Amino acid sequence: MFDIAALTLGPLGANCFIIAAGGEALVVDPGDELEHVVAALDELAVRPSAILLTHGHFDHFGAAAALQRRFSVTVYVGARDASLIAGSGLGMMAGLSVEPVNDAVTLAGEQELALTVPITAMPTPGHSPGSYTFALPGHLFCGDLIFQGSVGRTDLPGGSSEQLLNSIADLVRRFPPDTAVHCGHGPDTSLGRELALNPFLSPLRYDPGHRW
């Protein structure tokens, strides 16, 4: 059993998720405001055991280095986004200074992570080359891959609309419609809701095998 808490952090309102179980927690995308993340951990009476980054843009990892240093935990990120978190993660484009993350464990291909809660880490490129979705029973943490009624932007360096839509399609085909989707910005949704209502996925509604 596990509990999920959500925080909205930083100037871009990025979502950070805490997956708590047995006095420990996984922190997904601590994008900013370290003390708010720490306060939430204290309130839940848990200690972080790992940090999972869905991708390497600054608004999703801005507090990761400080959290890593404070609790001596491992950061996981897709290998193709490792260079982003080692720098500003496009933060300089927004005029922001972001502390880089060093010594992250890089993910290549699909992996099973034996963490506080067992996680399936799946590459879902499109928003960035190294974007990952983290899955546990009934839940997907997908960063900026898909939002309620929309999808992630693909006009940033390394983005690809074709890859992004095919990544979403792979999730729709793999997981049940009632699977909760925890998005990088905005409210949660479900795969079934997005397949039924998201205009970007309309071809997939009529042809489940559709590829972009």
Sine and cosine of phi, psi and omega as CSV:
sin_phi,cos_phi,sin_psi,cos_psi,sin_omega,cos_omega
0.00,0.00,0.52,-0.85,0.01,-1.00
-0.52,-0.86,0.34,-0.94,0.09,-1.00
-0.87,-0.50,0.50,-0.87,-0.01,-1.00
-0.84,-0.54,0.81,-0.59,0.10,-1.00
-0.89,-0.46,0.57,-0.82,-0.03,-1.00
-0.86,-0.51,0.64,-0.77,0.10,-0.99
-0.80,-0.60,0.57,-0.82,0.12,-0.99
-0.93,-0.36,0.86,-0.52,-0.23,-0.97
-0.79,-0.61,0.50,-0.86,0.21,-0.98
0.98,0.21,0.10,-1.00,-0.10,-1.00
-0.91,0.41,-0.37,0.93,0.01,-1.00
-0.99,-0.16,0.09,1.00,0.06,-1.00
0.87,0.49,0.70,0.71,0.01,-1.00
-0.98,0.19,0.58,-0.81,0.00,-1.00
-1.00,0.05,0.71,-0.71,0.13,-0.99
-0.90,-0.45,0.67,-0.74,-0.02,-1.00
-0.85,-0.52,0.65,-0.76,0.08,-1.00
-0.91,-0.42,0.87,-0.50,0.02,-1.00
-0.97,-0.25,0.95,-0.31,-0.16,-0.99
-0.95,-0.30,0.67,-0.74,0.06,-1.00
-0.32,-0.95,0.76,-0.65,0.13,-0.99
0.85,0.53,0.60,0.80,0.04,-1.00
0.99,0.14,0.00,1.00,0.05,-1.00
-0.83,-0.55,0.16,-0.99,-0.04,-1.00
-0.45,-0.89,0.49,-0.87,0.23,-0.97
-0.98,-0.21,0.72,-0.69,0.01,-1.00
-0.94,-0.34,0.87,-0.49,-0.02,-1.00
-0.98,-0.20,0.86,-0.51,0.11,-0.99
0.85,0.52,0.88,0.47,0.14,-0.99
-0.97,0.25,1.00,-0.01,-0.20,-0.98
-0.99,0.11,-0.30,0.95,-0.08,-1.00
-0.09,-1.00,0.05,-1.00,0.17,-0.99
0.80,0.60,0.89,0.46,-0.03,-1.00
-0.75,0.66,-0.71,0.70,-0.10,-1.00
-0.91,0.41,-0.50,0.87,0.09,-1.00
-0.92,0.38,-0.62,0.78,0.04,-1.00
-0.91,0.41,-0.71,0.71,0.00,-1.00
-0.89,0.45,-0.66,0.75,0.02,-1.00
-0.88,0.47,-0.63,0.78,0.02,-1.00
-0.92,0.39,-0.63,0.77,0.06,-1.00
-0.89,0.46,-0.68,0.73,0.02,-1.00
-0.89,0.45,-0.67,0.74,-0.01,-1.00
-0.89,0.45,-0.58,0.81,0.03,-1.00
-0.99,0.12,-0.12,0.99,-0.03,-1.00
0.84,0.54,0.75,0.66,0.02,-1.00
-0.75,-0.67,0.38,-0.93,0.06,-1.00
-0.89,-0.46,0.73,-0.69,-0.02,-1.00
-0.92,0.39,0.65,-0.76,0.04,-1.00
-0.93,-0.36,-0.27,0.96,0.04,-1.00
-0.24,-0.97,0.38,-0.92,0.08,-1.00
-0.88,-0.48,0.79,-0.61,0.00,-1.00
-0.92,-0.38,0.80,-0.59,0.02,-1.00
-0.94,-0.34,0.85,-0.53,0.01,-1.00
-0.94,0.34,-0.46,0.89,0.06,-1.00
-0.23,-0.97,0.05,-1.00,-0.20,-0.98
-0.97,-0.23,0.48,0.88,0.07,-1.00
-1.00,0.02,0.56,-0.83,-0.21,-0.98
-0.82,0.57,-0.58,0.82,-0.07,-1.00
-0.96,0.28,-0.05,1.00,0.04,-1.00
-0.92,-0.40,-0.15,0.99,0.04,-1.00
-0.74,-0.68,0.17,0.99,-0.12,-0.99
-0.84,0.55,-0.48,0.88,0.02,-1.00
-0.97,-0.25,0.09,1.00,-0.11,-0.99
-0.91,0.41,-0.68,0.73,-0.03,-1.00
-0.89,0.45,-0.68,0.73,0.00,-1.00
-0.92,0.40,-0.63,0.77,0.03,-1.00
-0.93,0.38,-0.64,0.77,0.05,-1.00
-0.87,0.49,-0.70,0.72,-0.03,-1.00
-0.93,0.37,-0.64,0.77,-0.07,-1.00
-0.92,0.38,-0.58,0.81,-0.10,-1.00
-0.90,-0.44,0.04,1.00,0.01,-1.00
0.80,0.60,0.81,0.58,-0.01,-1.00
-0.90,-0.44,0.29,-0.96,-0.02,-1.00
-1.00,0.04,0.63,-0.78,0.10,-1.00
-0.97,-0.25,0.72,-0.69,0.05,-1.00
-0.92,-0.39,0.69,-0.72,0.01,-1.00
-0.48,-0.88,0.47,-0.88,0.09,-1.00
-0.87,0.49,0.67,-0.74,-0.09,-1.00
-0.84,0.54,-0.58,0.82,-0.07,-1.00
-0.97,0.23,-0.14,0.99,0.10,-0.99
-0.95,-0.32,0.08,1.00,-0.05,-1.00
-0.87,0.49,-0.60,0.80,0.00,-1.00
-0.93,0.37,-0.47,0.88,0.03,-1.00
-0.92,0.39,-0.73,0.69,-0.04,-1.00
-0.97,0.25,-0.29,0.96,0.10,-1.00
-0.98,0.19,-0.13,0.99,0.07,-1.00
-0.84,-0.55,-0.67,-0.74,-0.05,-1.00
-1.00,-0.06,-0.08,1.00,-0.02,-1.00
0.84,0.54,0.65,0.76,-0.06,-1.00
0.95,0.31,0.11,0.99,0.02,-1.00
-0.87,0.49,-0.57,0.82,-0.01,-1.00
-0.90,0.44,-0.48,0.88,0.05,-1.00
-0.90,0.43,-0.47,0.88,0.01,-1.00
-0.99,-0.13,0.10,0.99,0.01,-1.00
0.96,0.27,0.43,0.90,-0.06,-1.00
-0.90,-0.43,0.58,-0.82,0.09,-1.00
-0.99,-0.12,0.81,-0.58,-0.06,-1.00
-0.81,-0.59,0.74,-0.68,0.02,-1.00
-0.95,0.31,0.82,-0.57,0.01,-1.00
-0.94,0.33,0.35,-0.94,0.03,-1.00
-0.96,-0.28,0.80,-0.60,0.03,-1.00
-0.95,-0.32,0.39,-0.92,0.12,-0.99
0.88,0.48,0.60,0.80,0.08,-1.00
-0.98,0.21,0.51,-0.86,0.16,-0.99
-0.99,0.12,0.82,-0.58,-0.05,-1.00
-0.99,-0.13,0.62,-0.78,-0.05,-1.00
-0.96,-0.27,0.71,-0.71,0.08,-1.00
-0.74,-0.68,0.78,-0.62,-0.06,-1.00
0.94,0.35,-0.11,-0.99,0.02,-1.00
-0.99,0.16,0.68,-0.74,-0.02,-1.00
-0.66,-0.75,0.54,-0.84,0.16,-0.99
-0.99,-0.12,0.85,-0.53,-0.04,-1.00
-0.97,-0.26,0.88,-0.47,-0.01,-1.00
-1.00,0.06,0.99,0.15,-0.07,-1.00
-0.93,-0.37,-0.25,-0.97,0.02,-1.00
-0.76,0.65,-0.70,0.72,0.19,-0.98
-0.86,-0.51,0.81,-0.59,0.00,-1.00
-0.85,0.53,0.75,-0.66,-0.10,-0.99
-0.82,-0.57,0.66,-0.75,0.21,-0.98
-0.99,-0.14,0.87,-0.50,0.00,-1.00
-0.98,-0.18,0.88,-0.48,-0.09,-1.00
-0.85,-0.52,0.79,-0.62,0.07,-1.00
-0.92,0.39,0.78,-0.62,0.05,-1.00
-0.70,-0.71,0.94,0.34,-0.08,-1.00
-0.93,0.37,0.28,-0.96,0.05,-1.00
0.59,-0.81,-0.83,0.56,0.09,-1.00
-0.94,0.35,-0.63,0.78,0.15,-0.99
-0.58,-0.81,0.30,-0.95,-0.04,-1.00
-0.89,0.46,-0.55,0.84,-0.09,-1.00
-0.96,-0.28,0.38,0.92,0.00,-1.00
-0.89,0.46,0.63,-0.77,0.02,-1.00
-0.78,-0.62,0.51,-0.86,0.21,-0.98
-0.94,-0.34,0.70,-0.71,0.01,-1.00
-0.95,-0.30,0.83,-0.56,-0.11,-0.99
-0.90,-0.44,0.67,-0.74,0.24,-0.97
-0.66,-0.75,0.24,-0.97,-0.18,-0.98
-0.78,0.63,0.88,-0.48,0.06,-1.00
0.99,0.12,0.02,1.00,-0.12,-0.99
-0.61,-0.79,0.63,-0.77,0.12,-0.99
-0.79,-0.61,0.76,-0.66,0.09,-1.00
-0.95,-0.33,0.96,-0.27,-0.26,-0.97
-0.91,-0.42,0.10,0.99,0.02,-1.00
0.87,0.50,-0.74,-0.67,-0.07,-1.00
-0.98,-0.18,0.49,0.87,0.05,-1.00
-0.95,0.32,-0.77,0.64,-0.07,-1.00
-0.59,-0.81,0.54,-0.84,0.06,-1.00
-0.80,-0.60,0.19,-0.98,0.08,-1.00
-0.90,0.44,0.93,-0.38,0.02,-1.00
0.98,0.18,0.09,1.00,-0.04,-1.00
-0.44,-0.90,-0.11,-0.99,0.04,-1.00
-0.69,-0.73,0.21,-0.98,-0.01,-1.00
-0.94,0.35,0.45,-0.89,0.02,-1.00
-0.94,0.33,0.48,-0.88,-0.02,-1.00
-0.79,-0.62,0.26,0.97,-0.04,-1.00
-1.00,-0.06,0.03,1.00,0.08,-1.00
-1.00,0.08,0.30,-0.95,-0.04,-1.00
-0.80,0.59,0.76,-0.65,0.03,-1.00
1.00,0.07,-0.02,1.00,-0.01,-1.00
-0.97,0.23,0.43,-0.90,0.02,-1.00
-0.47,-0.88,0.89,-0.45,0.03,-1.00
-0.88,0.47,-0.66,0.75,-0.01,-1.00
-0.88,0.47,-0.74,0.67,0.02,-1.00
-0.88,0.47,-0.69,0.73,-0.06,-1.00
-0.88,0.47,-0.74,0.67,-0.03,-1.00
-0.92,0.40,-0.60,0.80,0.05,-1.00
-0.94,0.35,-0.54,0.84,0.08,-1.00
-0.90,0.44,-0.69,0.72,0.04,-1.00
-0.89,0.45,-0.70,0.71,-0.01,-1.00
-0.86,0.51,-0.63,0.77,0.02,-1.00
-0.88,0.47,-0.64,0.77,0.03,-1.00
-0.92,0.39,-0.67,0.74,0.00,-1.00
-0.87,0.50,-0.64,0.76,-0.02,-1.00
-0.97,0.26,-0.42,0.91,-0.12,-0.99
-1.00,-0.02,-0.57,0.82,-0.16,-0.99
-0.91,-0.41,0.43,-0.90,-0.01,-1.00
-0.89,0.45,0.42,-0.91,-0.03,-1.00
-0.87,0.50,-0.49,0.87,-0.04,-1.00
-1.00,0.09,0.13,0.99,0.05,-1.00
-0.90,0.45,0.81,-0.58,0.02,-1.00
-0.95,0.32,0.67,-0.74,0.04,-1.00
-0.91,-0.42,0.89,-0.45,0.02,-1.00
-0.99,-0.15,0.95,-0.32,-0.17,-0.99
-1.00,0.02,0.35,-0.94,-0.01,-1.00
-0.95,0.31,-0.35,0.94,0.07,-1.00
-0.57,-0.82,0.56,-0.83,0.08,-1.00
0.98,0.18,-0.15,-0.99,-0.11,-0.99
-0.97,0.25,0.31,-0.95,0.15,-0.99
-0.91,0.42,0.32,-0.95,0.10,-0.99
-0.55,-0.84,-0.29,-0.96,0.08,-1.00
-0.66,-0.75,0.35,-0.94,0.01,-1.00
-0.88,0.47,-0.65,0.76,-0.01,-1.00
-0.90,0.44,-0.67,0.75,0.02,-1.00
-0.87,0.49,-0.70,0.71,-0.05,-1.00
-0.94,0.35,-0.61,0.79,0.05,-1.00
-0.89,0.46,-0.60,0.80,-0.04,-1.00
-0.98,0.21,-0.55,0.84,-0.22,-0.98
-0.85,-0.53,-0.36,0.93,-0.09,-1.00
-0.96,0.28,0.88,-0.48,-0.07,-1.00
-0.89,0.46,-0.44,0.90,0.00,-1.00
-0.94,0.35,-0.34,0.94,-0.06,-1.00
-0.98,-0.22,0.18,0.98,-0.08,-1.00
-0.83,0.55,-0.62,0.78,0.04,-1.00
-0.88,0.48,-0.52,0.86,-0.04,-1.00
-0.95,0.31,-0.45,0.89,0.03,-1.00
-0.90,0.43,-0.59,0.80,-0.09,-1.00
-1.00,-0.09,-0.31,0.95,0.02,-1.00
-0.61,-0.79,1.00,-0.07,-0.07,-1.00
-0.85,0.52,-0.35,0.94,0.02,-1.00
-0.99,-0.10,0.16,0.99,-0.09,-1.00
-0.86,0.52,0.66,-0.75,0.13,-0.99
-0.83,-0.56,0.61,-0.79,0.03,-1.00
-1.00,-0.02,0.00,0.00,0.00,0.00
